[in-house]
Amino acid sequence: MKVWKCAKFLKKDKYIESITKSYINYIYKYGPINEIIRKYKINPEDIYKLNQYTANRIAGLILLYLANDKKRLNDIVLKYDTSDLLVSDIVPEIEGYIER
């Protein structure tokens, strides 16, 4: 029987940590989150908590990806593939340099 558990890795991998921090900045740095923080006067502790939670989750996904653990990545997709999220159509967005 499968038991869903959250695993935490205490040994830090600087490569994963660097990628995760970059992704967090990429996702939050200039997006609408800053407007939301100002509008609702969200305190720094709550912002830190949100960033930390997101960073830990992203780092876990990166770790699974680098380990080529497709089974566990698929388990996550299956567990969280619900219609609870309030978004419209997903449009992939990538920022960076492109060849012209």
C-alpha positions as CSV (number, residue, x, y, z in Angstrom):
1,M,0.0,0.0,0.0
2,K,1.3,3.5,-0.9
3,V,1.6,6.0,1.9
4,W,1.9,9.6,0.9
5,K,4.7,11.2,3.0
6,C,6.8,14.4,2.7
7,A,10.5,13.7,2.8
8,K,13.0,16.4,3.7
9,F,16.7,16.1,2.7
10,L,19.0,17.6,5.2
11,K,22.2,17.5,3.1
12,K,22.3,20.6,1.0
13,D,23.1,20.4,-2.6
14,K,24.5,23.9,-3.7
15,Y,23.6,23.2,-7.3
16,I,19.9,22.5,-6.6
17,E,19.9,25.4,-4.1
18,S,21.2,27.8,-6.7
19,I,18.7,26.6,-9.4
20,T,15.8,26.8,-6.9
21,K,16.7,30.4,-5.8
22,S,16.9,31.4,-9.4
23,Y,13.5,29.9,-10.1
24,I,11.9,31.6,-7.1
25,N,13.2,34.9,-8.3
26,Y,12.1,34.1,-11.9
27,I,8.5,33.3,-10.7
28,Y,8.0,36.0,-8.1
29,K,10.5,38.9,-8.7
30,Y,8.6,41.1,-11.1
31,G,5.2,39.4,-11.3
32,P,1.9,40.4,-9.8
33,I,2.9,39.0,-6.4
34,N,4.5,42.4,-5.6
35,E,1.2,44.2,-6.3
36,I,-0.6,41.8,-4.1
37,I,1.9,42.2,-1.3
38,R,1.5,46.0,-1.4
39,K,-2.3,45.9,-1.8
40,Y,-3.0,43.6,1.1
41,K,0.0,44.8,3.2
42,I,1.3,41.2,3.6
43,N,3.9,41.1,6.3
44,P,7.5,40.0,5.6
45,E,7.2,36.8,7.7
46,D,4.3,35.6,5.6
47,I,6.2,36.4,2.4
48,Y,9.2,34.5,3.7
49,K,7.0,31.5,4.6
50,L,5.4,31.4,1.1
51,N,8.8,31.7,-0.6
52,Q,10.3,29.0,1.6
53,Y,7.4,26.6,1.0
54,T,7.6,27.2,-2.8
55,A,11.4,26.8,-2.8
56,N,11.3,23.6,-0.9
57,R,8.7,22.2,-3.3
58,I,10.7,23.3,-6.4
59,A,13.9,21.8,-5.0
60,G,12.1,18.5,-4.5
61,L,10.9,18.5,-8.1
62,I,14.4,19.3,-9.3
63,L,15.9,16.6,-7.2
64,L,13.4,14.0,-8.6
65,Y,14.1,15.3,-12.2
66,L,17.8,15.0,-11.8
67,A,17.4,11.5,-10.3
68,N,15.3,10.7,-13.3
69,D,12.5,9.5,-11.0
70,K,9.7,9.6,-13.4
71,K,7.5,7.4,-11.3
72,R,7.5,9.8,-8.3
73,L,7.1,12.8,-10.5
74,N,4.1,11.1,-12.1
75,D,2.7,10.3,-8.7
76,I,2.7,14.0,-7.9
77,V,1.0,14.9,-11.1
78,L,-1.7,12.3,-10.5
79,K,-2.3,13.4,-6.9
80,Y,-2.5,17.1,-7.6
81,D,-4.3,17.0,-11.0
82,T,-7.5,18.5,-9.7
83,S,-9.7,21.3,-10.8
84,D,-9.3,23.2,-7.5
85,L,-6.8,25.7,-9.0
86,L,-8.5,28.9,-10.1
87,V,-6.7,29.6,-13.4
88,S,-7.7,29.9,-17.0
89,D,-5.9,28.3,-19.9
90,I,-2.2,27.7,-19.1
91,V,0.1,29.5,-21.6
92,P,3.8,28.5,-21.2
93,E,6.0,31.6,-20.6
94,I,9.7,31.6,-20.9
95,E,12.0,34.5,-20.4
96,G,15.5,34.7,-21.7
97,Y,17.7,35.2,-24.8
98,I,16.5,34.0,-28.1
99,E,18.2,33.7,-31.6
100,R,16.8,36.2,-34.1
